[in-house]
């Protein structure tokens, strides 16, 4: 119970947003990694992301990517973010 109370106090000190600062840093890092990715539309909500020598299917409908971090953490991977920036995706 004490741990939860101390974490709540830390959360109350966050400035500017309701998002954890660690998540903000992670998203900023992922956005910096976009330079190596290209997007190709495969179908309605289905895309193929080319990241270096890897071809990864990404499904916006199911919120999945073959690289798996999106499913494991709930935070979209860099393959989603490249789509977000290149296709002017509006959520």
Buried (B, 14 or more C-beta within 10 A) or exposed (E): EEEEEEEEEEEEEEEEEEEEBEEEEBBEEBEEBBEEBEBEEEEEEEBBBBBEEEEBEBBBEEEBBBBEBBEEEEEBBBBBBBBBEEEEEEE
